[in-house]
Amino acid sequence: MELTPRKQAVLKAIVKAYIETGEPVGSKILTQLLDNAPSSATLRNEMSELCELGFLAQPHTSAGRVPTSYGYKFYVDSLMHKDQIPQKTAQFIDEQLAEINCEPEGIPAQVGKIISSLTGLPAIACLVTDTPPKVKRIELLPIGRNSLMLLVITNDGRTRNRVFRLLKPFFKDAQDCFHNICENRIKGKTVDMLNKGYMQTVIAESGAYALELMPIFTAVFETAAEIEEKAVTLSGENALYNISGNEESAKRILSLINRRDPIISVLEGIENSAGAVFGVDTGYSELVKDTIIAAKFGVADKYKGYLGIIGPTRISYDKIMPVVEYAAEKLTKIMTEAQKDMED
């Protein structure tokens, strides 16, 4: 919807003032905020029309106006001038990223912790692969006489491990059989292919070692099943309780995040490289009072993801969005390098 330049100026001034003060904005305040402001009567007419159009609301008859989620959205998409990320903030992010030392799968969550600490808000990091990851390597590491550590690594750098005990020592002939089957029957398979039926076929091929190798192959398949195509992590859980206002609301949001698919569908509503999704527009009652500011990151056709914060609707969009966007751009570079390392 197109608004006249005056209506745009009025809406922008009200949104910015309300974000700053939390108080409804009246015509008297507007005359102080606008350059070449018209009369108070004219401003009241403009505000009334913006209310009718759904951009503003009036808490009660004698009060000023406050933005609606529709008003916030129009402000973010069409009126807002994003601040430049402060040099000190960018330097802090760069320094923190330089210290990250973990597998590629864990990098987005680490960056989420950084923006949570910067903003004081809960942060979401979401990683999605376009296709199920493939098993790249399987290692068995002896850690005791009858104890082994199983390590499963996928082609996109995800790792899972498990420690377990065998009833008797794992001798070389059985080890050779295990490694041969892993190379020929498991390596290169996508994790969704490693189902129960396929596991039974693999164990049957173990021949005389089937009974001995059954618990190990079971561990392999169970460990691979833990590797998801979609991963969502939350940083700053305590901050979530603060913005939610009560424990029950926070738990409902946590439950939504843990289900993964709903929150990913919300994040996919971001059309540009960075943007805001208003909870009232998502269809999820858990988010109705909240806003998600997020940015996309991705590595070619390997995987994509979203990095963002959850905050109240009344939030400094112009200051927080550049921080999230900058961190997402840096995350893309780091993930690209990590992916190349995995392919080498």
N, C-alpha and C positions, 0 to 999 in steps of 0.2 A: 504494500500500500504506500502511495506517495503522500507525503505531508508537505505543506507549504513551508518555506524557509523559516517563517516565524514560529510555526508549530514545532518544527525541528529544534529551534533554539530554546523554546520553552521546555520541551521534553528533556533535552540534554541537560539544561540547567537544573531541572528538578531531580533527575536521576543522580547527577553528581552531588548535589546538595544533600539528598537523602542518604546516599552512601556514606557521606562524611559525617552527618549529624544524627541520622536515625529519626529525625523529626519531620512530620508532614510539612510541605512547603506551600506557603500562601503567596498571594499576589504581592504583598508588601515586600517579602524577601526577594521575590523575583525581580522587582524593580531595581534592587541593589545588585543583582547578579548579572543582568543583561545589559549589554551595550545599547545605547539609544533605546532604552525600554519605553514601550507605549504606556498608556494610562493603566491604572490598576483595574479599571472596569474592562478594558480590552483584554488584559491578561486573564481575568476571571472567565471571560467568554472563551478564550483559547483553551484554558484548562478544562472547562466544561465540555467542550467539543472533544478534547483528547480523552476525557472520561467516557464519552459516548462511543468513541472509537475503540475503547478497550486498552488504551495505553496507560491511563492513570486510574486511580481509585481514590475515593474520599472516605476516610475511616468513619467520620461522623459529620453531621451537617455543618457545624461551624469550623471544622478543621481544614487544613490545607490538603494538598494532594500527595499521594505516594505512587511510585511506579508499580505497575502490574508485571507479571512475568513477560507478558507481551511487550510492555514498554521497555523492560530490561533487554529483551532480545533485539528489539529494533535499535536500541542504543548501542549494543555490542556490535551488531552487524553493519550498521549504517552511520552511526554518529560518533562513536568512540575513537579517540586518537590514542593509540597504544604508546605508552611511555617507552623510552629506550631502557633496556636493562642496565642498571647501574654497573659501572666498571668493577666496583668491589664485589658485587654479587656474581658477576660473570667470572671474575678471578677466583672466587670461593668455589664455584661449581667446577671450574677447570682443575683446581688443586685437589678437590675431593675425588674427581673422576680419575685423576692420575694415580690415586692410591687404590683403586679398585683392583682386586686380584682374585677372580673367581671364574667359574665356568661360564660360558656365554649365556646360558639359561638364567643365571642368577644376576646378571648385570642390570636388567631393567628394575628389579626389586631394589638394588643398591642405589640406583639413581632416584627411585621413589623416596628412599630415606632422605636423600639430600634435599629434595624439594619440600618434603614434609618439615625438615628442620628449618628451612629458610622461611616458609610461610606460616608455620605453626598450625598447619591443617593436615588432615589425613590425606595420604597420597595413594593413588592406584597405579599399578604398573601391569599392563596386559600384554602378553605375548601370544601370537596366533600363527601357526604354520598353515600354509595353503594346502599342503598334503601331509599325511602322517609321516613322522620322521622314520628314517631307516636305521637299523642296527649297524653300526660301523665296526665296533670291536667288543669282544667279550673276554674278560680276563679273570682268572682264578688265582688268587694270591694266598699261599699258606701262611697262617698267622699262629699256628700251634700244631701239635701232633695230629689232631683230628679236626682242627678248625680251619675254615677257609673264608676269605672275603671274595665275594662275587662283584665284579664291576662291569656294568653295561653302559656303553657310550654310543650315542646316535650321531648321525652325520651332521646335525646342526649343533652339536656340542652339549647336548643334555646328558647328564650322567645320573646313574642310580647305583647304589651299592647295598649289599646285604651280607651280614656275617652269620654263618651257621656251622653246626658241628655235624660230623659224620660218625656213624657207628664204628667205623674201622678206618685205618689209614687209606689214603687215596693213592694207589700205586700207579706206576708209569704207564702200563698198558691201558688202564682205564682213562688216564689223563689224555693219552694220545687219541683214543676213541672219541672222547669228549671234544677235543679241539678239532678233530677232523669233521665231526658232525656240525659243529658251530660254523666252521669255515664254509662248508658245502650246503648247509640246510637252513642256517639262521642269519648269518652275515648277509647284509643287503636287503633283508626282508623288512617291510614296514611293520611298525609295532602292532598295528591292528590285525595283521596276518597271523600273529603268534597267539592263536586261540587254543582252546582246550583240545579240539580235534587235531590240529596240527601238532601239538605237543605229543599226543599219543602216537602219531606216526613217527615222530623223531625218536621217541623212546624205543619204539619197536625196532628201529634201525640199529639200536645199540647192541643187539644180539645178546651175547653171553654177559655183557656188562649192564643190561637193562635195569636189573634190580639195584645195582650199585649206583648207576647214574640217574635213576629216577628222581631222587630228592634234589639233585643239582639242576637237572633240566626244569624241574618244577619251579625252583628258585629263579632260573633264568626267565621263564615265561611270566612269572608273577612280577618280577622286577621290571620287565619290559612293559607290562600292563600299567605300571604306575606312571609311565611317561605319557603325558597328555598332549593332545594337539593344541589345547588352549590352557594357558596358565594366567591366573590373576592373583596378584599379591597386594596386600594393604599394609602401608607403613603409617605409623602414628595413630595406633588404635586408641590411645588415650585421648587424642585430639578429637576423634570421632565422638566419644562420649561427651566432650565439652560442647561441640556444635549441635549435638542432637538434643541436649537439654535434659534427657532422662535416659536411664539404662535400657528401658524397653525399646525406645526408638533406635538406639545404637545397635542393639542386638538384631533388630529387623533389617537394618542396613547391612550388617555383617553377614546375615544369612543370605541376603540377596547377592552379595559379592562372592560368597563361598559357592553359590550355585553356578557361577561363571557365565553361563550363556546370557542371562538377563543383562548383566552389566556390560558385556561385550556388545550386545545389541544396542544398548544406550550409547556407547562410545562410537559405534559405527554411524551414528547420526551426525558426527562432525564431518562436514563437507569439505572444508578447507584444511590447510595444514594444522591450524589450531582454531579452537572455538569454544563456545559455552553451550551446554545442554541443560535446560531447565527442567528440574524434576517434575514439575506439574504437567509438563508436556510428554513425559515418558510413558505414562500409563501405570507406573509403579507407585503405589501409595507410600512405600517406604521412603521415596525420594521427594515427596511433594513439597517439602519445605526447603529443599536443597538445590544446589547448582553444581554441576561438574565442569570445571575448566580443564581441557585436555588438548594434547597435540599428538599428531601421528609420528611414528618412526617406522623405519622399514629397511630391509636389505634386499634390494632387487626383487626376485621372485621367490626368495627363500622363506621369509616370514615377515609379518608386519606386527605392529603393536600400537598401544596408546599409553601415554603417560599423562597423569593429571591429578588434580586435587578435588576433594569434595568440600564444599563450603556453603554457608548460608546464601540465600539469594542476594542479600545486601552485602556485597563484597567488592573490593577494589579490582574490578576486571582489568582496568588499564595498567595496573602495576603487576598483577599476578600472571596475566596471560603471557607477557614477554619472558618471564622467568621459566614458565613451563615450556614455552616454545623453544627457548635457547637450550634448555636441558635435553629436549627431545632431539634437536639437531645434533647435539654432541653425542647423544646416545646412538643415533644412526651411524655416526662415524666409528664409534667404538665397536658396535656390533658388526659392522662391515669388516673391520680388521680382524675381529675374533672369528668370523666366518671364514675368512681367507686362511687363517691359521689352521682351522679344522680341515680345510680342503687340501692343504699342503702335505 
